[in-house]
């Protein structure tokens, strides 16, 4: 690399297996594995692997799944940061040319929400992008590659979902708790919101379980929160636990008149 000795030393490494003195190998950054018959299989790029909240994620795999969906022309997935301790996945998608009237009538946000739902059927929750931005075309570098820096410079867009206002007192408290933990406007959170729609993750679930215990007096495991469908379901489980607690308290308060066999 011209005038870049540090980068040259990083990329060109000594080849200890070579019979030619001084021969070096170039570290391409490609990830490969040996197949059953000794054939090298291309897996992806080493620089496309990121760690999101304890999970190692292959960005290229999410990108490939997106590009296999209908009407997706090009997709790229990057890791963005709200803070040094809070990273999330952001997808940028270019649509194919919309040919039918139905395609043109489908808004970008509605279409992006559909992509998220489709990804949930084929990828684990921690690999689902919290943000999907629909672009007219991908920004390119002078070399014709997708300009990742330009994508990261775009405003943060978190996918919005239909919000159903809470009705019961427990639903209101749960919605408020979750909005506060996410750091979003409470108008963005409704009873049909899942715990992963707006960038929720396992660390926030731990904090939510603690808040529910401290403020609502109900103990739920983090595993139970992973099984929750949406905030309405969560509020229902909390109400059930509160009823069970009341029944148990009444039972403990009953005096035993006599004991014996029936």
PAKOLKE-995456 format. One record per residue (C-alpha): residue number from 1; residue in one letter; z, y, x. Coordinates in steps of 0.1 Angstrom, whole numbers, plus 5000, padded with zeros to 4 digits. Layout:
BEGIN
PT resi resn   pz   py   px
PT  NUM    A    Z    Y    X
...
//
This chain:
BEGIN
PT resi resn   pz   py   px
PT    1    X 5000 5000 5000
PT    2    X 4989 5033 5015
PT    3    X 5018 5054 5028
PT    4    X 5043 5031 5009
PT    5    X 5060 5009 5035
PT    6    X 5089 4999 5012
PT    7    X 5065 4987 4985
PT    8    X 5044 4969 5010
PT    9    X 5074 4951 5024
PT   10    X 5085 4942 4988
PT   11    X 5051 4928 4977
PT   12    X 5038 4912 5010
PT   13    X 5063 4885 5021
PT   14    X 5064 4861 5051
PT   15    X 5048 4828 5044
PT   16    X 5070 4802 5061
PT   17    X 5047 4774 5050
PT   18    X 5016 4788 5067
PT   19    X 5003 4774 5100
PT   20    X 4989 4808 5108
PT   21    X 5014 4830 5126
PT   22    X 5021 4863 5108
PT   23    X 5003 4853 5076
PT   24    X 5019 4868 5045
PT   25    X 5017 4861 5008
PT   26    X 5013 4888 4981
PT   27    X 5039 4887 4954
PT   28    X 5017 4893 4923
PT   29    X 5045 4894 4897
PT   30    X 5029 4866 4877
PT   31    X 5051 4838 4863
PT   32    X 5037 4803 4865
PT   33    X 5049 4768 4861
PT   34    X 5037 4733 4871
PT   35    X 5023 4713 4843
PT   36    X 5027 4675 4840
PT   37    X 4996 4669 4861
PT   38    X 5004 4695 4888
PT   39    X 4983 4722 4872
PT   40    X 4997 4757 4873
PT   41    X 5002 4772 4839
PT   42    X 5004 4810 4835
PT   43    X 5035 4820 4816
PT   44    X 5036 4858 4818
PT   45    X 5046 4887 4839
PT   46    X 5080 4890 4857
PT   47    X 5082 4927 4850
PT   48    X 5078 4919 4813
PT   49    X 5112 4902 4812
PT   50    X 5141 4923 4801
PT   51    X 5177 4917 4792
PT   52    X 5187 4929 4757
PT   53    X 5224 4926 4748
PT   54    X 5229 4895 4768
PT   55    X 5196 4878 4759
PT   56    X 5167 4875 4783
PT   57    X 5136 4885 4764
PT   58    X 5099 4879 4774
PT   59    X 5081 4910 4760
PT   60    X 5047 4894 4764
PT   61    X 5057 4866 4740
PT   62    X 5065 4891 4713
PT   63    X 5033 4910 4720
PT   64    X 5013 4877 4717
PT   65    X 5029 4869 4683
PT   66    X 5021 4904 4670
PT   67    X 4984 4902 4681
PT   68    X 4980 4869 4663
PT   69    X 4989 4886 4630
PT   70    X 4962 4899 4607
PT   71    X 4949 4934 4612
PT   72    X 4966 4938 4646
PT   73    X 4941 4950 4672
PT   74    X 4964 4956 4701
PT   75    X 5002 4955 4706
PT   76    X 5027 4962 4733
PT   77    X 5065 4958 4733
PT   78    X 5088 4979 4755
PT   79    X 5126 4982 4759
PT   80    X 5140 5016 4750
PT   81    X 5175 5030 4755
PT   82    X 5197 5051 4732
PT   83    X 5223 5050 4759
PT   84    X 5229 5032 4792
PT   85    X 5247 5004 4773
PT   86    X 5224 5002 4742
PT   87    X 5189 4990 4747
PT   88    X 5165 4979 4719
PT   89    X 5130 4966 4715
PT   90    X 5102 4990 4704
PT   91    X 5067 4978 4695
PT   92    X 5036 4999 4695
PT   93    X 5007 4986 4674
PT   94    X 4971 4996 4669
PT   95    X 4955 4985 4637
PT   96    X 4921 4970 4633
PT   97    X 4896 4991 4615
PT   98    X 4906 4993 4578
PT   99    X 4876 4981 4559
PT  100    X 4888 4975 4523
PT  101    X 4902 4999 4498
PT  102    X 4934 4979 4497
PT  103    X 4938 4982 4535
PT  104    X 4933 5020 4534
PT  105    X 4959 5022 4506
PT  106    X 4985 5004 4526
PT  107    X 5006 5029 4544
PT  108    X 5014 5025 4581
PT  109    X 5051 5021 4574
PT  110    X 5046 4995 4547
PT  111    X 5023 4976 4570
PT  112    X 5048 4978 4599
PT  113    X 5076 4965 4577
PT  114    X 5053 4936 4568
PT  115    X 5048 4929 4605
PT  116    X 5086 4928 4610
PT  117    X 5090 4903 4581
PT  118    X 5063 4881 4596
PT  119    X 5080 4881 4630
PT  120    X 5113 4870 4615
PT  121    X 5096 4838 4604
PT  122    X 5086 4829 4640
PT  123    X 5110 4846 4664
PT  124    X 5148 4847 4667
PT  125    X 5166 4878 4655
PT  126    X 5172 4892 4690
PT  127    X 5134 4893 4697
PT  128    X 5126 4913 4666
PT  129    X 5116 4949 4675
PT  130    X 5139 4974 4659
PT  131    X 5111 4999 4659
PT  132    X 5074 4994 4652
PT  133    X 5051 5024 4656
PT  134    X 5016 5024 4643
PT  135    X 4991 5042 4665
PT  136    X 4955 5053 4659
PT  137    X 4948 5042 4694
PT  138    X 4967 5032 4725
PT  139    X 4972 5059 4753
PT  140    X 4955 5048 4785
PT  141    X 4959 5055 4822
PT  142    X 4930 5067 4843
PT  143    X 4926 5030 4853
PT  144    X 4921 5020 4817
PT  145    X 4955 5003 4813
PT  146    X 4979 5010 4785
PT  147    X 5001 5040 4795
PT  148    X 5036 5028 4790
PT  149    X 5052 5061 4801
PT  150    X 5032 5079 4774
PT  151    X 5045 5054 4748
PT  152    X 5081 5058 4759
PT  153    X 5077 5096 4756
PT  154    X 5069 5093 4719
PT  155    X 5097 5102 4695
PT  156    X 5121 5074 4685
PT  157    X 5110 5057 4653
PT  158    X 5133 5032 4636
PT  159    X 5117 5013 4608
PT  160    X 5130 5025 4574
PT  161    X 5135 5001 4546
PT  162    X 5139 5006 4509
PT  163    X 5175 5017 4503
PT  164    X 5194 5005 4473
PT  165    X 5225 5027 4467
PT  166    X 5258 5010 4467
PT  167    X 5276 5006 4433
PT  168    X 5310 4990 4439
PT  169    X 5338 5005 4460
PT  170    X 5335 4977 4485
PT  171    X 5297 4982 4488
PT  172    X 5303 5019 4495
PT  173    X 5328 5012 4522
PT  174    X 5307 4986 4539
PT  175    X 5276 5008 4538
PT  176    X 5296 5037 4553
PT  177    X 5311 5014 4580
PT  178    X 5278 5001 4591
PT  179    X 5261 5035 4591
PT  180    X 5288 5049 4613
PT  181    X 5285 5020 4638
PT  182    X 5247 5024 4639
PT  183    X 5250 5062 4643
PT  184    X 5225 5068 4615
PT  185    X 5224 5089 4584
PT  186    X 5241 5070 4556
PT  187    X 5210 5077 4534
PT  188    X 5191 5052 4556
PT  189    X 5215 5024 4548
PT  190    X 5216 5006 4514
PT  191    X 5229 4973 4500
PT  192    X 5196 4955 4507
PT  193    X 5198 4965 4544
PT  194    X 5204 4935 4567
PT  195    X 5226 4938 4598
PT  196    X 5195 4937 4620
PT  197    X 5171 4961 4601
PT  198    X 5181 4993 4619
PT  199    X 5187 4980 4654
PT  200    X 5219 4961 4647
PT  201    X 5230 4935 4673
PT  202    X 5258 4911 4682
PT  203    X 5280 4936 4700
PT  204    X 5279 4958 4669
PT  205    X 5288 4928 4647
PT  206    X 5319 4923 4668
PT  207    X 5329 4959 4661
PT  208    X 5320 4956 4624
PT  209    X 5342 4925 4621
PT  210    X 5371 4944 4637
PT  211    X 5366 4974 4614
PT  212    X 5365 4952 4583
PT  213    X 5398 4936 4594
PT  214    X 5415 4969 4602
PT  215    X 5402 4990 4573
PT  216    X 5396 4964 4545
PT  217    X 5423 4939 4554
PT  218    X 5398 4910 4555
PT  219    X 5391 4887 4585
PT  220    X 5356 4875 4589
PT  221    X 5342 4858 4620
PT  222    X 5312 4871 4639
PT  223    X 5294 4839 4631
PT  224    X 5299 4846 4594
PT  225    X 5284 4880 4598
PT  226    X 5253 4864 4614
PT  227    X 5249 4844 4581
PT  228    X 5250 4875 4559
PT  229    X 5218 4882 4541
PT  230    X 5224 4920 4536
PT  231    X 5252 4944 4530
PT  232    X 5254 4935 4493
PT  233    X 5261 4899 4503
PT  234    X 5287 4911 4529
PT  235    X 5305 4931 4502
PT  236    X 5305 4901 4479
PT  237    X 5321 4879 4506
PT  238    X 5347 4906 4512
PT  239    X 5355 4908 4475
PT  240    X 5359 4870 4474
PT  241    X 5382 4870 4503
PT  242    X 5404 4898 4488
PT  243    X 5406 4878 4455
PT  244    X 5417 4847 4474
PT  245    X 5443 4867 4492
PT  246    X 5457 4880 4459
PT  247    X 5459 4845 4445
PT  248    X 5476 4832 4476
PT  249    X 5502 4860 4474
PT  250    X 5509 4852 4438
PT  251    X 5513 4815 4445
PT  252    X 5536 4822 4474
PT  253    X 5557 4844 4451
PT  254    X 5562 4817 4424
PT  255    X 5596 4801 4423
PT  256    X 5597 4763 4424
PT  257    X 5617 4750 4394
PT  258    X 5618 4713 4403
PT  259    X 5602 4688 4425
PT  260    X 5593 4652 4418
PT  261    X 5566 4627 4411
PT  262    X 5543 4628 4380
//
